[in-house]
Amino acid sequence: MKILTGIISSLTLLSLNVVGLSQVQAQTQEGFTFQNVPVSLTGNGCPKGTAQGVLNGDTLSITFSEFEAKAPRPNVISKSCNLRIGLNVPSGFNVQPINVKYLGFADVPKGGSADLNVKLLFQGQIIPTDDSPNRTFSAGFSDVWSKDVGITLGTINACSRPVSSVFGINSTLTARATDLPSRPRGLETQIRIDTIDTTIGPVLFQIKFAFNPC
């Protein structure tokens, strides 16, 4: 099979007004060569420091530190963190995001509740998903949780001409402690998105792509 020599200019983080550019080369039919991609985040729950995307094969891993919401009685605390990724596919290729993976932990005492809300977007529009990307945690829940959400999105067809697009993930964590008892002290509702166990560091989201030359 003929070795691909085309270049894929890809996966740059864009802010809401879409800035920045990073290039990635396509090496085989299976996906992208290893590449670090700079990432910017917006939202009141985004961790301090520099976020980064690590693109390898068919997977883009978004690395940054823990994202969480904690609410002591009688508060309701919401934290949000949004990211944008620019996908610029040159002619001769098809690329399709097919699923997003993330996991975490929730601890909800009696009288509390917590919500996970995630919106996946393409070109500013919400993407239909095969499974719900969201979850509600009732009083008494104290455990880890995980999500592996399939995406219903048509192939980005760049067979005849280059195609530029924007893929996004908006995530919100809400912890409610309004009705928590006053005793014992220090009781709180908490929910967080934890890091996925990988060799490349603290990954909070993984986006998997189907990558095919035309």
N, C-alpha and C positions, 0 to 999 in steps of 0.2 A: 504494500500500500504506500502510496506516495506520501513522503513526510511533509507535513504542513509547514510552510514558511511564512504564512501571513501573520500580521501583527494585530492583536486585539487591544485597542486603547480602552481601558476599562476601569470600572469600579473606583470612582473618585467620590469622596464625600462631597455633597453639595449642601450648603445651608439652604434656607427657604428660598433665597433668591438665586440659588444654584451657582456656586463658585467652585473653582478648583479643578484640577485635572491630573490624572495619573494613568500611566500606560502599563498594560500587561500583555505579554506575548502568549499566543497560543502555541503549545508545543506538540500536543497530540490530540487525537479525537476525544480522549477522555476528559479533557478540561484545560485549566489554566496552569501555567508554571507558578511556582512559589513566588509570592510578591507581597510586600508590605504596602498597605494602602492607608493614607492618612484619613482620619474620621473626625468630624466635628459633631457635637451633640447640643441640643437645646432643651430647656426645661428646668424646673426648680428642683428636680431630684437627680439631675445628672451629676456624676461624681467629678470632683476636681481633677485636674491633670489632663494629659493627652490621651484621647482614645485612638484606637487604631484598628484597621481591618487587615486581616491576614488571609490572603487568597491563595489556595493551594488545591490543585485538582478541580473538583466540582463543588468545593465548599468555601464560602466566605465566613470567617470567624470574626465577630466584633468583640474586641478586647477592651475592657475597662473595669474599674473596681466595683464593689458591691452597690446595688441599687435597692433601697429599702424605704419603708414607711413604718414609723412607730408612733403609737398614740397612747399616752397615759390618760387615765380617767380625768375629766369627762370629755376629752377632745376627739375630734375627727381630723385626721391628717391625710392629705393626698399629696403624692409626689409623682411628677411626670418626667419622662425622658424620651426625647424624639431623635431619630437619626434619619439622614437622607443619604442615599448612595446614587451616584450617577453611573448609568450603564451606557457606554458608547460602543456599539457593535459595528465593525467595518463590514463592507460588502463581502459576501461569501460565507457568512456564518448565521446560525440560528442559536439563540440563547433563551432559556426559559427557567425562571425561578420556580421550583417545584415544592419546596417545603421550608419551614422555619422551625428551629428547635430552641427551647429555653426551659429552664427549670428553677425551682426555688423552695422556700420554706415559709410556712405560716403558723403562727401560734395565736389562737383566739380564745381567750378565757370566757367564762360564762358572762353573758351580758354584752359581748362584743361581736363584731363581724368584720370581714375584710373582703375586698374585691381586687381582682386582677383584670385589667382591661387592656387589650392590645389590638391596634388597628394596623393592618398591612395595606400599603398603598402603592399604586403604580400610576404614574403621570397625574398624581394628585387625587386619584379616585380610589375608594376602598376596594380591595380585591376580595372577591368571594373565596371562602375557604371550605375545604372538605370537612373540617371539624371546627368547633368553636375555639377561637383563640383566647377566650375569656374564662374566668372561673370565679365563683363566690364561695367564701369559706365561712361556715356557720360557727356559732359558739361551740366550744369543745374540740375543734379541730386543732391538732398540733402535730404536724408531720411535714415531710418533704412532698413536693408535687412536681410534675413534669408535663410539658406540652411538646408534641411533635405534630405540627399543623400543616396539612397539605394545602397547597395553593392551587386554585382554579384560575389559571391565567394562560392565555394563548401564547404560542411561541413568538418571540421577537424576531421577525423575519427580515434579515438583512442580506438575503441572497443576491438581490440586484442593486441595492444601494445601502450606504451606511444608515444606521438608525440610532438616535440618541434618546434616552429615556431616563426616568427618575423612579427609583424604588425606595420606599420608606417604611419605617417601623415607628409607630407612636405607642408608647406604653405608659400606663398610669396604675399606680398602686394606692389603694385607699384603706386605711386602718381606722376602725371605729371603736371608741372606748366609752361612749356616752353613758351606757348603763352598767358599766363594770362596778362591782362592789367596792366600798372604801377600804375594806380589809381583805386580805393582807396588803400592806403598803407595797408600792413598786409594781403593782399589777399593770400590764399594758397589752394592747393588741399590736402585733407586728406581722408584716408580710414583706418578703424580699424576693428578688430574682438573684439566685446564686450563680456561681461560676460553674461552667461545664468542665468536667475533668478531661483536660487535654494536655498535650506536651508543650503547647505554645504560650500558656499563661492563663490569666483570668478571663475566660470567654463567657460572655453573657448571652449572646445570640449567635446561632449558626444558620446561615442561609445556604441551601443546596440548590445547584443549578443543573439543568440538562444542557449540555454543550454539544452542538453538532455542526460540522461543516456542511455546506450545501452540496 
